Amino acid sequence: FSENSPYTARVNLHNVDVASTAVLAGFAYPVAGTADVSVQITGTRAHPRAQGHIHAANASAYGEAIEKFDADLRIAGSETALNDIHLTHQNASVSGSAAYTPATSGFRLDLIGENFDVSRVRQIHLDPLPMEGRADFRLQGSGTLGAPVINATIHLSDLTFDHELEGGLDLEAVTTDGELRLNGQSTFTHGT
């Protein structure tokens, strides 16, 4: 079996442990759950290609429950891509695509998130100031992990602080010349 020997394989895996598979693939992410994976692999050892589908249910990532995750998998050259992503998390959804090339740390992504319950986002939770509302986002990025270009919009609606309705907030993050700039505009009832 040489570097240029052609091969073809079809692999169907059911109830695969996501955490173990991530470690085997060289990723150290806090993920848990099981998945079904179907992949058709072709090419040569020097130039492998694969395409397939991933389905996970009742999984978690970074301690957050993921009720359902579906994506088409594509590996071409050294790039691994997930297309047609559909993720469900606590009545919220994320859809889009993402790709990563480990050899260059290059990435690209285009994700849309809808209907997130702000009170359940642990990263912005403040005990002295309870916050509620809904959030939608669009996140686009490309470049490398060392020099990312990130552009995002976030729309927050029906925001309440300490159970008092304040209104909405729109945020825009844009990368220009290696610097991320954040702009915002509020429709708060008690100031802007």
C-alpha positions as CSV (number, residue, x, y, z in Angstrom):
1,F,0.0,0.0,0.0
2,S,1.9,3.0,-1.3
3,E,1.3,6.8,-0.9
4,N,-0.4,6.8,-4.4
5,S,-2.4,3.5,-4.1
6,P,-6.1,4.3,-4.6
7,Y,-8.7,3.1,-2.1
8,T,-12.4,3.4,-1.4
9,A,-14.2,2.6,1.8
10,R,-17.6,3.2,3.3
11,V,-17.8,3.5,7.1
12,N,-21.0,3.6,9.2
13,L,-20.5,4.1,12.9
14,H,-23.4,4.1,15.4
15,N,-23.4,5.4,19.0
16,V,-19.8,6.5,18.8
17,D,-18.5,8.2,21.9
18,V,-17.9,11.8,20.9
19,A,-15.3,12.6,23.6
20,S,-13.1,9.6,22.7
21,T,-13.4,10.3,19.0
22,A,-12.3,13.9,19.5
23,V,-9.2,12.8,21.5
24,L,-8.3,10.3,18.7
25,A,-8.7,13.1,16.1
26,G,-6.3,15.3,18.1
27,F,-8.9,17.7,19.6
28,A,-9.0,18.5,23.3
29,Y,-12.5,20.0,23.6
30,P,-14.9,19.3,26.5
31,V,-17.5,17.4,24.5
32,A,-19.7,14.4,25.5
33,G,-22.5,12.2,24.1
34,T,-22.8,9.8,21.3
35,A,-23.1,10.2,17.5
36,D,-23.9,8.3,14.3
37,V,-21.3,8.9,11.6
38,S,-21.5,7.7,8.0
39,V,-18.5,8.4,5.7
40,Q,-17.4,7.4,2.3
41,I,-13.6,7.6,1.9
42,T,-11.7,7.7,-1.4
43,G,-8.4,8.8,-2.8
44,T,-4.9,7.9,-1.8
45,R,-2.9,8.1,1.4
46,A,-1.2,11.2,-0.1
47,H,-4.5,12.7,-1.1
48,P,-7.4,11.4,0.9
49,R,-11.0,12.6,0.4
50,A,-14.0,11.9,2.5
51,Q,-17.7,12.9,2.6
52,G,-20.4,11.9,4.9
53,H,-22.8,12.9,7.6
54,I,-22.7,13.3,11.4
55,H,-25.8,13.1,13.7
56,A,-25.6,13.6,17.4
57,A,-28.4,13.8,19.9
58,N,-28.4,14.5,23.7
59,A,-24.8,15.6,23.6
60,S,-22.9,18.5,25.2
61,A,-20.1,20.9,24.5
62,Y,-18.4,23.1,27.1
63,G,-21.1,22.1,29.5
64,E,-23.9,23.2,27.3
65,A,-26.6,20.7,26.3
66,I,-27.0,20.1,22.6
67,E,-30.3,18.4,21.9
68,K,-29.5,17.7,18.2
69,F,-26.6,18.2,15.9
70,D,-26.5,17.4,12.2
71,A,-23.8,18.3,9.6
72,D,-22.4,17.1,6.3
73,L,-18.7,16.2,6.6
74,R,-16.2,16.9,3.8
75,I,-12.5,16.2,4.0
76,A,-10.4,17.3,0.9
77,G,-6.7,17.6,1.2
78,S,-5.9,18.9,4.6
79,E,-9.2,20.8,5.1
80,T,-12.0,19.4,7.1
81,A,-15.4,21.1,6.6
82,L,-18.8,20.8,8.2
83,N,-21.6,22.1,5.9
84,D,-25.3,22.4,6.3
85,I,-24.9,22.5,10.1
86,H,-28.1,22.4,12.1
87,L,-27.7,22.5,15.9
88,T,-30.5,22.8,18.5
89,H,-29.8,24.1,22.0
90,Q,-32.6,25.0,24.5
91,N,-35.1,26.2,21.9
92,A,-32.3,28.0,20.0
93,S,-30.8,27.0,16.8
94,V,-27.5,27.4,14.9
95,S,-27.0,26.8,11.2
96,G,-24.3,27.3,8.7
97,S,-20.8,26.0,7.8
98,A,-17.3,25.8,9.2
99,A,-14.0,24.5,8.0
100,Y,-10.5,24.1,9.5
101,T,-7.1,23.2,8.1
102,P,-4.8,22.0,10.9
103,A,-1.5,22.3,8.9
104,T,-2.0,26.1,8.5
105,S,-4.4,26.8,11.4
106,G,-6.6,28.3,8.7
107,F,-10.4,28.4,9.2
108,R,-13.6,29.8,7.8
109,L,-17.0,29.9,9.2
110,D,-20.5,31.3,8.5
111,L,-23.0,30.7,11.3
112,I,-26.5,32.1,12.1
113,G,-27.9,31.7,15.6
114,E,-31.6,32.4,16.4
115,N,-33.8,32.6,19.5
116,F,-31.2,32.3,22.3
117,D,-32.5,32.8,25.8
118,V,-30.1,35.5,27.2
119,S,-30.8,34.4,30.9
120,R,-29.3,31.0,30.1
121,V,-26.0,32.3,28.6
122,R,-23.6,31.6,31.5
123,Q,-20.8,33.7,30.0
124,I,-22.8,37.0,30.5
125,H,-24.7,36.0,33.7
126,L,-24.3,38.5,36.6
127,D,-25.9,37.5,39.9
128,P,-26.4,41.1,41.1
129,L,-28.1,42.1,37.8
130,P,-30.4,39.4,36.4
131,M,-30.8,39.8,32.6
132,E,-33.4,38.3,30.3
133,G,-34.3,38.6,26.7
134,R,-33.7,36.9,23.3
135,A,-30.6,37.0,21.1
136,D,-29.9,36.3,17.4
137,F,-26.5,36.4,15.8
138,R,-24.6,36.1,12.5
139,L,-20.9,35.2,12.8
140,Q,-18.5,35.1,9.8
141,G,-14.8,34.5,10.1
142,S,-11.8,33.5,8.2
143,G,-8.0,33.6,8.4
144,T,-5.9,31.7,10.8
145,L,-6.1,31.2,14.6
146,G,-3.2,33.6,15.0
147,A,-4.7,36.3,12.6
148,P,-8.4,35.9,12.6
149,V,-10.8,38.1,10.7
150,I,-14.2,38.1,12.6
151,N,-17.3,39.9,11.6
152,A,-20.5,39.5,13.6
153,T,-23.9,41.0,14.3
154,I,-25.9,40.4,17.4
155,H,-29.5,41.5,17.9
156,L,-30.9,41.4,21.5
157,S,-34.6,42.0,22.0
158,D,-37.0,42.3,24.9
159,L,-34.1,42.9,27.3
160,T,-34.8,43.2,30.9
161,F,-32.4,44.1,33.7
162,D,-33.4,43.2,37.2
163,H,-36.8,42.3,35.7
164,E,-37.4,45.8,34.3
165,L,-38.0,45.9,30.5
166,E,-35.3,48.1,28.8
167,G,-35.7,47.3,25.1
168,G,-33.2,46.1,22.5
169,L,-29.6,46.3,21.6
170,D,-27.8,45.8,18.3
171,L,-24.1,45.0,18.3
172,E,-21.7,44.8,15.3
173,A,-18.1,43.5,15.6
174,V,-15.8,44.1,12.6
175,T,-12.2,43.2,12.1
176,T,-10.1,45.9,10.4
177,D,-6.3,45.7,10.1
178,G,-6.1,43.0,12.7
179,E,-8.2,44.9,15.3
180,L,-11.7,44.0,16.3
181,R,-14.0,47.0,16.7
182,L,-17.4,46.7,18.5
183,N,-20.2,49.2,17.8
184,G,-23.6,49.1,19.4
185,Q,-27.0,50.9,19.3
186,S,-29.7,50.5,21.9
187,T,-33.4,51.1,22.0
188,F,-33.5,51.2,25.8
189,T,-36.5,53.0,27.4
190,H,-34.2,54.6,30.0
191,G,-31.4,56.0,27.8
192,T,-29.4,55.0,24.8
